């Protein structure tokens, strides 16, 4: 499907596939950041 394909979400209404991919990418990055913070608290190492 092209990224400009439109679909209808029951929750948010019509949107393009591009928006859905960008949104999911941001959510994935945010959750990875949360996991990194938890890991730093557990093992004490920063970065990496």
C-alpha positions as CSV (number, residue, x, y, z in Angstrom):
1,X,0.0,0.0,0.0
2,X,1.2,3.5,-0.6
3,X,2.0,5.7,2.4
4,X,-0.7,8.1,1.3
5,X,-3.4,5.4,1.4
6,X,-6.3,6.5,3.6
7,X,-8.0,4.2,6.1
8,X,-10.7,4.8,8.7
9,X,-9.9,4.3,12.4
10,X,-12.9,3.8,14.6
11,X,-11.2,5.9,17.3
12,X,-9.6,8.7,15.2
13,X,-11.5,8.7,11.9
14,X,-9.8,8.9,8.5
15,X,-6.0,9.0,8.4
16,X,-3.2,8.1,6.1
17,X,-0.9,5.2,6.5
18,X,2.1,7.6,6.7
19,X,0.6,9.2,9.9
20,X,0.1,5.7,11.5
21,X,3.7,4.7,10.8
22,X,5.1,8.0,12.2
23,X,2.9,7.7,15.2
24,X,4.0,4.0,15.9
25,X,7.7,4.9,15.4
26,X,7.3,7.7,18.1
27,X,5.6,5.4,20.5
28,X,8.2,2.7,20.0
29,X,11.0,5.2,20.7
30,X,9.2,6.5,23.8
31,X,8.8,3.0,25.3
32,X,12.5,2.2,24.5
33,X,13.4,5.3,26.4
34,X,11.3,4.2,29.4
35,X,13.0,0.8,29.4
36,X,16.4,2.4,29.2
37,X,15.6,4.5,32.3
38,X,14.5,1.4,34.2
39,X,17.6,-0.5,33.1
40,X,19.8,2.4,34.3
41,X,18.1,2.3,37.7
42,X,18.6,-1.4,38.0
43,X,22.2,-1.9,36.9
44,X,23.5,1.6,37.4
45,X,25.2,1.9,34.0
46,X,24.5,5.0,31.9
47,X,24.4,5.2,28.1
48,X,25.4,2.3,25.9
